[in-house]
Amino acid sequence: MFATVALAAPHSPDALRDGLAGLGVAAPLVYVIVWALLTPALVSGTLLALGAGLSFGAATGSCVGIAGATAGGIIAFAIARRFGRSAVDRLMGARLHAAQQRVERRGFLAVLSARMAPGVPTTLLNYACGVSRVRLRDFMWGTFLGGAPRIVAYAALGASGGRLGTPVLIGLALIAALGLWVPASALWQRRRPAPA
């Protein structure tokens, strides 16, 4: 699927807009479905968010992106849970088993923090969470809430079409805020006692 997208997807902003314009009012829904199917194929969420912003504008592109990323993440999570978790459980040593238990207790915060951290490959994170002991509910909400700022930032950048303006400044401010989230979150989690 990744190779097909790399070869067949529109390679210019105008081609992307023209392809989606032919779909009319169904274009945002089609984009969500395509995003959800491409996420398990490891297609970059950053590129998809930029394309959503470029095609639909910052506000609609953000909504499309959040819906597509969440649905795609759940599909990848389910694939990993179905086909990989039992093998990981068998291969895991005592140290990794203890780490798994910690992640399970704080599943939502672990996913939320990883989603908000700059540089974390979210497509691989979907599979990693699927083979872990993170609950689907925690994964879904952590993905939805943690992925939203990054998607909004890239959709705003995509909506700018390369022109410096308010959407670009919003996108850059969100990306900078995400860079501060990681150390603040790590410090907060260290001081907070683990739930029983």
C-alpha positions in Angstrom: 0.0 0.0 0.0 2.8 2.4 0.8 4.4 1.8 -2.6 1.1 2.3 -4.4 0.5 5.6 -2.6 4.1 6.8 -3.3 3.6 6.1 -7.0 0.0 6.9 -7.6 -0.9 9.7 -5.2 -1.0 13.3 -6.5 2.4 14.8 -6.3 1.4 18.5 -6.5 -1.0 20.6 -4.5 -3.1 21.4 -7.6 -3.4 17.7 -8.5 -4.5 16.8 -4.9 -7.1 19.6 -4.9 -8.4 18.7 -8.4 -8.7 15.0 -7.4 -10.7 15.9 -4.3 -12.8 18.5 -6.0 -14.3 15.8 -8.2 -15.7 14.1 -5.0 -17.8 17.1 -4.0 -19.2 17.2 -0.5 -18.0 13.6 0.1 -14.3 14.6 -0.2 -13.7 15.0 3.6 -15.2 11.6 4.4 -13.3 9.9 1.6 -10.1 11.6 2.9 -10.8 10.2 6.4 -11.3 6.7 5.0 -8.2 6.9 2.9 -6.2 8.2 5.9 -7.5 5.4 8.1 -6.4 2.8 5.5 -3.0 4.3 4.8 -2.0 4.6 8.5 -1.4 0.8 8.9 0.7 1.0 5.7 3.0 3.4 7.5 2.2 6.4 5.4 3.3 9.6 7.2 0.6 11.3 9.2 2.5 14.6 8.8 2.1 14.4 5.0 -1.6 13.4 5.4 -2.2 16.3 7.8 -0.5 18.8 5.5 -2.6 17.5 2.6 -5.8 17.8 4.6 -5.0 21.4 5.5 -4.1 22.2 1.9 -7.2 20.6 0.6 -9.9 21.6 3.1 -8.4 24.6 5.0 -7.1 24.7 8.6 -10.4 24.1 10.4 -11.9 21.3 8.3 -8.5 19.8 7.6 -7.9 19.5 11.3 -11.2 17.7 11.9 -10.6 15.4 8.9 -7.0 14.7 10.2 -8.1 14.0 13.8 -10.8 11.6 12.6 -8.5 9.9 10.1 -5.6 9.5 12.4 -7.7 8.1 15.2 -9.5 5.6 13.0 -6.2 4.6 11.3 -4.5 4.2 14.7 -7.3 2.0 15.9 -7.0 -0.2 12.8 -3.2 -0.6 13.2 -3.6 -1.2 16.9 -6.1 -4.0 16.2 -3.8 -5.6 13.6 -0.9 -5.6 16.1 -3.1 -6.8 19.0 -4.6 -9.7 16.9 -1.4 -10.9 15.2 1.5 -9.7 17.4 0.7 -9.5 21.1 0.8 -13.2 21.9 4.3 -13.5 20.3 5.5 -10.5 22.2 4.2 -11.9 25.5 6.1 -15.1 24.9 9.4 -13.4 24.0 9.3 -10.8 26.8 11.6 -11.1 29.7 10.9 -10.1 33.3 12.2 -6.5 32.9 10.0 -5.8 29.8 7.1 -7.5 31.6 7.4 -5.0 34.5 7.6 -2.1 32.0 4.4 -3.5 30.3 2.6 -3.4 33.6 3.6 0.2 34.2 2.3 1.2 30.8 -0.9 -0.7 31.4 -1.5 1.2 34.6 -0.9 4.6 33.0 -2.0 3.7 29.4 -3.9 6.8 28.6 -1.1 9.1 29.9 1.6 7.0 28.1 -0.2 7.2 24.8 -1.1 10.9 25.3 2.5 11.9 26.0 3.9 9.8 23.2 1.4 11.3 20.7 2.3 14.8 21.8 6.1 14.3 21.7 7.7 15.8 18.6 9.7 13.2 16.6 7.8 10.1 17.8 6.8 8.1 14.7 3.1 7.8 15.3 2.6 5.1 12.7 5.0 2.8 14.5 3.5 3.9 17.9 0.2 2.4 16.8 1.7 -1.0 16.4 3.8 -0.7 19.6 0.7 0.0 21.6 -1.2 -2.9 20.0 1.4 -5.4 21.2 1.5 -3.8 24.6 -1.0 -4.1 27.4 -2.5 -0.7 26.8 -6.3 -0.9 26.8 -8.0 0.0 23.5 -10.1 2.7 25.3 -6.9 4.4 26.7 -5.2 4.1 23.3 -8.2 5.7 21.5 -8.5 8.7 23.8 -4.8 9.2 24.0 -4.5 9.1 20.3 -7.5 11.5 19.8 -6.4 14.1 22.4 -2.6 13.7 22.1 -2.6 13.7 18.3 -4.9 16.7 17.9 -2.3 19.5 18.5 0.2 18.1 16.0 -2.5 17.5 13.4 -3.9 21.0 13.9 -0.4 22.4 13.6 0.3 20.6 10.3 -3.1 21.3 8.9 -2.6 25.0 9.6 0.8 24.8 7.8 -0.8 23.0 4.9 -3.6 25.5 4.7 -1.1 28.3 4.4 0.1 27.0 1.0 3.6 28.2 1.7 2.6 31.8 2.5 3.6 33.3 5.9 0.5 34.3 7.8 -1.7 33.4 10.7 -2.1 29.7 10.0 1.7 29.3 9.8 2.2 31.1 13.0 -0.5 29.0 14.7 1.2 25.8 13.4 4.6 26.9 14.5 3.3 27.9 18.0 1.6 24.5 18.5 4.8 22.6 17.4 6.9 24.7 19.8 4.3 24.0 22.6 4.6 20.3 21.9 8.3 20.5 22.4 7.8 21.9 25.9 5.1 19.2 26.7 7.6 16.3 26.9 9.8 17.5 29.7 6.8 18.9 31.6 4.9 15.7 31.3 7.9 13.6 32.3 8.4 15.7 35.4 4.7 15.6 36.4 4.5 11.8 35.9 7.6 11.3 38.1 6.1 13.2 41.0 2.7 11.6 40.7 2.2 8.2 42.5 1.2 5.2 40.3 -2.4 4.2 40.5 -3.2 1.1 42.5 
